Amino acid sequence: MPTTWLFAKVSRNNPDTILSENALSDMLHFMDAHPQAGGAGVHMLNVDGSNANESRRGIPTLWTAFCKMSGLCERFPQSKRFAHYYLSYLPWDEANQIEIISGACFILRREAIEQVGLLDEDFFMYGEDIDLSYRLLKGGWENWYIPTNILHYKGASTNHTSFRYVHVFYKAMHIFFRKHYHGMSILLSLPISMAIYTKAAICLIKNWITATRKSLGFVMRKQSPIMKYQFLGNEAQQKSFATFAAKHGLQTYEHTDSQGRENSNAIPVFDATGHSYAEIFQTIQSTHPKLGFGIFYPDAKELITPHEVIC
């Protein structure tokens, strides 16, 4: 009898990920080979090809949460003591047993999810994947990280220094602590609550200072650079993209570089018919385009970038 799986990503409702062609098969093969795995996450890439720290995480104990909120986690990324929140001391190119898998893209074993339950609706945003992962561990299952690549557009529309983000994120952590460490509520509730409102207050003050400086003319406005696009594809599709760009008033570079290393101020645009997603991910990992990249679909006459969708 074949194993039945649940996938935790519904792209139609939250279309912020692109999977490589082998991602689903890699996840299925891994889970079949590891029967004790209740869930597994993948290697997420940011739009500039860098590693997304949220790909692997540790349980947010009071100490781990303190290291995260105080910045020790980022300052000492190779320290098992300080960097446990993101497990950044683990290698990216090897499968590893972890504690928290990211809700952006992961696979769940139906037997495990039927045992521990679905996502907790008390979490408005953020934290629900932490809670589910922790329940899987408490249920005797294992959580894993698999080094297969996907692209995650996280952060494209969210300012992680804003008052709203800080309040919602740390409020989710507060819910997690209250739910799973209720026996230590007196010890945990006060410091976590203080951290939430302190971080939120700092962001509010910073935003107020920035707004005040702007109103007084102390902040020099940087002129937004004009977006230019550099097409990476064969000659036939290059002509198709040139016609598309002219129709939509896009500025382009005529010279193309298969590695995307020239014209660092341009957005490299990959031809979807000539490049696999796996090839695109490999290229941006090695070049780290600072403005992100685009994918052009000649048949649909559509260009998708981290900044916009043009069709």
C-alpha positions in Angstrom: 0.0 0.0 0.0 1.6 3.3 -1.1 2.4 5.9 1.6 0.1 8.9 1.6 1.6 12.4 2.0 0.5 15.8 2.8 2.2 18.9 1.3 2.0 22.1 3.3 2.3 24.5 0.4 -0.7 25.7 -1.5 0.8 27.9 -4.2 -2.6 29.3 -5.3 -3.2 30.8 -1.8 0.4 31.9 -1.1 2.4 31.9 -4.4 5.8 32.9 -3.0 7.9 29.8 -3.8 9.3 28.2 -7.0 10.3 24.6 -6.8 13.1 23.0 -8.8 12.1 20.2 -11.1 13.4 17.5 -8.7 12.2 19.0 -5.4 9.1 16.9 -5.0 10.7 13.7 -6.0 13.6 14.4 -3.7 11.3 15.0 -0.8 9.3 11.8 -1.5 12.4 9.6 -1.9 13.8 11.0 1.4 10.6 10.4 3.4 10.3 6.8 2.0 13.9 6.2 3.1 13.3 7.7 6.6 10.1 6.1 8.0 10.5 7.9 11.3 10.5 11.3 9.7 7.2 13.1 10.4 8.2 16.1 8.3 11.0 17.5 6.1 11.9 21.0 4.9 14.1 22.1 2.1 17.0 24.4 1.2 15.3 27.8 0.6 17.1 30.5 -1.5 16.4 34.2 -1.3 15.9 36.1 -4.5 19.6 37.1 -4.6 20.7 33.4 -4.4 21.7 33.6 -0.7 20.7 31.0 1.8 17.4 31.6 3.7 18.1 31.1 7.4 14.6 29.9 8.0 15.3 26.7 6.2 16.5 25.1 9.5 15.6 26.2 13.0 15.8 25.1 16.6 13.1 25.0 19.2 12.7 28.6 20.6 13.5 28.0 24.3 13.9 31.0 26.5 17.7 31.0 25.9 17.3 30.5 22.1 14.7 33.2 21.9 17.0 35.6 23.9 19.9 34.9 21.5 17.6 35.6 18.5 16.1 38.8 19.9 19.4 40.1 21.2 21.3 39.6 17.9 23.7 37.0 19.4 22.4 34.5 16.9 23.5 36.6 13.9 26.7 37.8 15.5 28.0 34.2 16.2 26.5 32.1 13.4 28.9 29.2 13.9 28.3 28.9 17.6 26.1 26.0 18.8 25.4 27.9 22.0 24.4 31.2 20.5 23.1 30.2 17.0 20.8 27.4 17.8 17.7 29.4 16.6 18.8 29.1 12.9 21.1 26.1 13.3 23.5 28.1 11.1 26.5 25.9 12.1 25.0 23.0 10.1 26.3 22.4 6.5 23.9 23.5 3.8 24.7 20.7 1.4 23.9 17.8 3.7 20.6 16.4 5.1 20.4 16.9 8.8 17.9 16.2 11.5 16.6 19.5 12.8 13.9 20.7 15.2 11.8 23.3 13.3 10.9 23.1 9.6 9.7 26.1 7.7 6.1 26.4 6.6 7.1 27.9 3.3 7.6 24.5 1.8 7.7 21.1 3.5 6.3 17.6 3.3 4.4 15.9 6.1 3.6 12.2 6.7 -0.1 11.8 6.9 0.2 9.3 9.8 2.1 11.9 11.8 -0.2 14.8 11.1 -3.2 12.7 12.0 -1.5 11.9 15.3 -0.5 15.4 16.3 -3.1 17.5 14.6 -3.2 20.3 12.0 -1.9 23.9 12.2 -3.1 25.8 15.3 -5.4 28.7 14.3 -4.4 30.7 17.4 -1.4 31.8 15.4 -2.4 34.7 13.1 0.9 34.9 11.2 4.3 33.3 11.9 4.8 30.6 14.6 2.3 28.1 13.4 5.1 26.0 11.7 7.2 26.2 14.9 4.2 24.9 16.9 3.5 22.1 14.5 7.1 21.0 14.3 7.4 21.0 18.1 4.3 18.8 18.3 5.8 16.4 15.8 8.8 16.0 18.0 6.7 15.6 21.1 4.8 12.9 19.3 8.0 10.9 18.7 8.6 11.9 15.1 11.7 13.3 13.5 12.0 16.6 11.6 14.6 16.8 8.8 16.3 19.3 6.5 16.9 18.2 2.9 19.4 20.1 0.7 17.2 20.3 -2.4 16.7 23.9 -3.7 13.6 26.0 -3.9 13.2 29.8 -4.3 11.4 31.7 -1.6 10.3 35.3 -2.2 9.9 35.9 1.6 10.6 39.5 2.5 9.5 40.9 -0.9 6.5 42.7 0.7 7.4 42.6 4.4 9.6 45.1 6.3 11.2 43.0 9.0 12.1 46.1 11.0 8.5 47.5 11.0 6.5 47.9 14.1 3.8 45.5 12.7 6.2 42.7 11.8 8.0 42.8 15.2 4.7 42.9 17.1 3.2 40.0 15.1 6.3 37.8 15.1 7.2 38.1 18.7 3.5 37.9 19.7 3.5 34.5 17.9 6.5 33.5 20.0 4.6 34.6 23.1 1.7 32.3 22.1 4.1 29.4 21.6 5.7 29.9 25.1 2.3 30.2 26.8 1.1 27.0 25.0 4.1 24.7 25.5 5.7 26.1 28.7 2.7 27.0 30.7 4.2 25.4 33.8 6.8 28.1 33.8 4.5 30.9 32.9 5.7 33.3 35.6 9.3 32.9 34.6 8.6 33.1 30.9 5.6 35.4 30.4 7.2 38.6 31.8 10.6 38.5 29.9 8.9 37.5 26.6 6.3 40.2 27.0 9.0 42.7 27.8 11.0 41.6 24.8 8.0 41.9 22.5 7.1 45.5 23.5 10.7 46.6 23.8 11.5 45.5 20.3 8.3 47.0 19.0 9.0 50.3 20.9 12.5 50.5 19.5 11.1 50.1 15.9 8.5 52.7 16.6 11.1 55.2 17.9 13.4 54.5 14.9 10.5 55.1 12.5 9.6 58.3 14.3 13.2 59.5 14.2 13.5 58.7 10.5 10.2 60.5 9.7 11.3 63.5 11.8 14.7 63.7 10.1 13.0 63.6 6.7 10.6 66.3 7.6 13.5 68.5 8.7 15.4 67.8 5.5 18.2 65.9 7.2 17.9 62.8 5.1 19.2 62.8 1.5 16.8 61.1 -0.8 18.5 58.5 -2.9 17.4 58.5 -6.5 15.9 55.2 -7.4 17.9 53.5 -10.1 16.2 52.9 -13.4 15.6 49.1 -13.7 17.5 47.6 -16.6 17.1 44.0 -17.8 19.7 41.6 -19.2 18.2 38.7 -21.1 20.0 35.3 -20.8 18.8 33.0 -23.6 19.1 32.0 -27.2 18.9 34.4 -30.1 15.4 33.5 -31.1 14.0 34.1 -27.6 16.2 37.1 -27.2 14.3 38.7 -30.1 11.0 37.7 -28.4 12.1 39.4 -25.2 13.3 42.5 -27.0 9.8 42.9 -28.6 8.2 42.3 -25.2 10.5 44.8 -23.5 9.8 47.4 -26.1 6.1 46.9 -25.7 6.2 47.5 -22.0 8.8 50.2 -22.0 11.6 48.2 -20.3 15.2 49.2 -20.6 17.6 46.4 -21.6 21.2 45.7 -22.2 22.0 44.3 -25.7 25.0 42.3 -24.6 24.3 39.1 -22.6 26.5 37.1 -20.4 25.5 33.5 -19.7 26.8 33.9 -16.1 25.1 37.2 -15.5 28.3 38.7 -14.1 28.4 41.8 -16.3 26.2 44.8 -15.7 25.7 44.3 -12.0 23.0 47.0 -11.9 20.8 45.0 -14.3 18.3 42.3 -13.5 19.3 39.1 -15.2 16.3 37.6 -17.0 16.3 33.8 -17.7 14.5 32.2 -20.6 12.1 29.7 -19.0 12.2 27.6 -22.2 16.0 27.4 -22.2 16.8 27.1 -18.5 15.5 24.7 -15.9 14.7 26.0 -12.5 17.6 23.9 -11.1 20.0 25.7 -13.5 18.6 29.1 -12.6 19.0 28.5 -8.9 22.6 27.2 -9.4 23.4 30.4 -11.4 22.0 32.9 -8.8 23.8 31.0 -6.0 27.1 31.6 -7.7 26.4 35.2 -8.9 24.2 36.6 -6.2 22.4 39.3 -8.4 21.9 42.2 -6.0 18.6 43.2 -7.7 17.3 39.7 -7.9 16.4 38.1 -11.2 13.6 37.6 -13.6 12.1 34.7 -15.5 10.6 35.3 -18.9 7.9 32.9 -20.3 7.9 33.5 -24.1 4.7 31.5 -24.7 2.7 33.4 -22.0 4.5 36.7 -22.8 5.1 37.1 -19.1 8.0 38.4 -17.0 8.2 37.6 -13.3 10.7 39.4 -11.0 10.9 39.9 -7.2 9.6 43.5 -7.9 6.7 42.9 -10.2 4.9 40.7 -12.7 4.7 42.1 -16.2 2.3 40.6 -18.8 
